């Protein structure tokens, strides 16, 4: 089982406070454009900074990225069912283990 270090904000009553080093704009330019990037920025950065995602560059394979996406959806991340595989593919292509 994969342990995810992030708690989803959907389960918390107070919004998380992101420091300038972890905001979406601090590393968004590092990601290639595409549908996956749009989903990441819309669905992931509402609860935590983008650096919380990109810090795992080279660490997870596709199955692990998909498990993380599914876990985040279970925690309340606003990812549509049809976008789970798109997001898992994008994270694998962009940040996945080589």
DOTOR-753951 format. One line per 4 residues: number of its first residue (from 1); their letters; for each residue x, y, z of N, C-alpha, C. Coordinates in steps of 0.05 Angstrom, whole numbers, always signed. Example, Ala and Ser with C-alpha at 12.3 -4.5 7.8 and 13.67 -1.06 7.14 Angstrom:
# residues 2
1	as	+264:-114:+156:+246:-90:+156:+264:-66:+156 | +257:-45:+142:+273:-21:+143:+258:+1:+157
END
This chain:
# residues 98
1	xxxx	+17:-23:+0:+0:+0:+0:+18:+25:+0 | +9:+45:-15:+25:+70:-17:+15:+88:+5 | +33:+100:+19:+26:+120:+39:+28:+147:+26 | +8:+163:+29:+7:+190:+18:+10:+210:+41
5	xxxx	+29:+227:+38:+36:+246:+60:+16:+269:+61 | -1:+272:+43:-19:+295:+42:-47:+287:+51 | -59:+303:+69:-87:+300:+76:-103:+318:+58 | -125:+308:+49:-142:+324:+31:-156:+346:+47
9	xxxx	-158:+369:+34:-170:+391:+48:-201:+388:+49 | -211:+370:+32:-240:+367:+32:-250:+357:+59 | -233:+343:+74:-242:+333:+99:-236:+352:+122 | -223:+374:+116:-217:+394:+137:-236:+417:+136
13	xxxx	-241:+430:+158:-260:+452:+159:-246:+479:+152 | -220:+480:+157:-206:+505:+150:-188:+501:+126 | -188:+520:+108:-171:+516:+84:-142:+516:+91 | -126:+500:+77:-97:+500:+82:-84:+526:+74
17	xxxx	-63:+532:+87:-48:+557:+81:-23:+548:+67 | -19:+557:+42:+4:+550:+26:+25:+572:+29 | +49:+564:+32:+71:+584:+33:+78:+591:+4 | +91:+614:-1:+98:+621:-28:+114:+600:-42
21	xxxx	+130:+584:-28:+146:+563:-40:+130:+540:-50 | +105:+537:-41:+89:+514:-49:+64:+521:-64 | +61:+546:-73:+38:+553:-88:+39:+542:-116 | +16:+540:-129:+14:+528:-156:+32:+543:-176
25	xxxx	+33:+569:-174:+49:+584:-194:+79:+581:-191 | +88:+571:-169:+117:+568:-165:+130:+547:-182 | +115:+527:-190:+126:+505:-207:+109:+498:-230 | +87:+511:-235:+69:+504:-257:+83:+505:-284
29	xxxx	+102:+523:-287:+116:+525:-312:+134:+501:-318 | +140:+485:-297:+156:+461:-300:+141:+439:-313 | +114:+440:-313:+98:+419:-324:+91:+425:-353 | +92:+405:-371:+84:+409:-398:+54:+414:-400
33	xxxx	+46:+431:-420:+18:+437:-424:+3:+412:-433 | -23:+412:-428:-40:+390:-436:-63:+387:-418 | -81:+368:-425:-104:+363:-408:-97:+355:-380 | -76:+339:-377:-68:+330:-351:-59:+353:-333
37	xxxx	-45:+372:-345:-36:+396:-329:-61:+412:-320 | -80:+415:-338:-104:+429:-331:-118:+416:-307 | -119:+389:-307:-132:+374:-285:-116:+377:-260 | -90:+375:-262:-73:+379:-238:-78:+406:-225
41	xxxx	-77:+427:-242:-80:+454:-231:-108:+459:-220 | -128:+447:-232:-155:+451:-223:-163:+433:-199 | -152:+409:-198:-161:+390:-179:-142:+385:-155 | -116:+389:-159:-97:+383:-138:-89:+407:-122
45	xxxx	-85:+429:-135:-74:+453:-122:-95:+468:-105 | -120:+459:-105:-140:+471:-88:-135:+463:-59 | -122:+441:-54:-117:+432:-27:-88:+434:-18 | -69:+433:-37:-41:+435:-30:-26:+447:-53
49	xxxx	-2:+457:-47:+15:+468:-68:+23:+447:-89 | +29:+457:-112:+38:+439:-134:+64:+425:-127 | +80:+437:-111:+105:+424:-103:+100:+398:-87 | +77:+396:-75:+70:+371:-61:+67:+348:-81
53	xxxx	+61:+355:-106:+59:+334:-127:+86:+331:-140 | +98:+352:-148:+123:+351:-164:+147:+340:-148 | +146:+342:-122:+168:+332:-106:+172:+302:-108 | +152:+288:-119:+154:+259:-123:+163:+252:-151
57	xxxx	+175:+270:-166:+185:+265:-193:+205:+242:-192 | +200:+222:-209:+217:+199:-211:+213:+178:-190 | +194:+181:-173:+190:+163:-151:+169:+141:-156 | +147:+148:-169:+125:+129:-172:+122:+120:-201
61	xxxx	+113:+94:-204:+106:+84:-230:+76:+90:-235 | +66:+81:-258:+38:+89:-265:+18:+77:-245 | +21:+53:-238:+2:+41:-219:+1:+56:-192 | +25:+65:-184:+26:+80:-159:+14:+108:-162
65	xxxx	+19:+121:-185:+6:+148:-189:-24:+144:-190 | -34:+123:-203:-63:+119:-205:-74:+115:-177 | -61:+99:-161:-70:+95:-133:-72:+121:-118 | -52:+138:-122:-52:+164:-108:-76:+181:-118
69	xxxx	-80:+182:-144:-103:+197:-155:-129:+186:-143 | -133:+160:-143:-157:+148:-132:-160:+155:-102 | -138:+154:-87:-139:+161:-59:-147:+190:-55 | -136:+208:-71:-143:+236:-69:-172:+241:-76
73	xxxx	-182:+226:-96:-211:+229:-103:-228:+219:-79 | -220:+198:-66:-234:+188:-42:-234:+209:-20 | -212:+224:-18:-210:+246:+2:-226:+271:-6 | -236:+271:-31:-252:+294:-39:-241:+310:-62
77	xxxx	-218:+302:-74:-208:+318:-96:-228:+318:-119 | -233:+341:-131:-253:+343:-152:-243:+333:-179 | -239:+307:-182:-230:+295:-207:-253:+278:-217 | -261:+284:-242:-283:+269:-254:-273:+240:-260
81	xxxx	-291:+221:-258:-284:+193:-263:-269:+189:-289 | -278:+202:-310:-265:+199:-336:-237:+212:-337 | -231:+228:-317:-205:+242:-317:-184:+227:-300 | -192:+206:-285:-173:+192:-268:-151:+180:-285
85	xxxx	-157:+167:-306:-137:+154:-323:-120:+175:-338 | -133:+197:-346:-118:+218:-360:-98:+230:-340 | -106:+235:-316:-88:+246:-296:-66:+226:-289 | -72:+201:-285:-52:+181:-279:-31:+179:-302
89	xxxx	-41:+180:-327:-23:+179:-350:-5:+204:-350 | -17:+227:-346:-1:+252:-346:+20:+252:-324 | +13:+245:-300:+32:+244:-278:+54:+224:-284 | +48:+202:-296:+68:+182:-303:+87:+192:-324
93	xxxx	+76:+204:-345:+92:+214:-367:+110:+237:-358 | +99:+254:-341:+112:+278:-332:+131:+274:-309 | +121:+259:-289:+136:+256:-264:+143:+228:-257 | +135:+209:-273:+139:+180:-266:+167:+170:-266
97	xx	+170:+148:-253:+196:+134:-250:+205:+126:-278 | +230:+130:-284:+241:+123:-310:+257:+97:-308
END
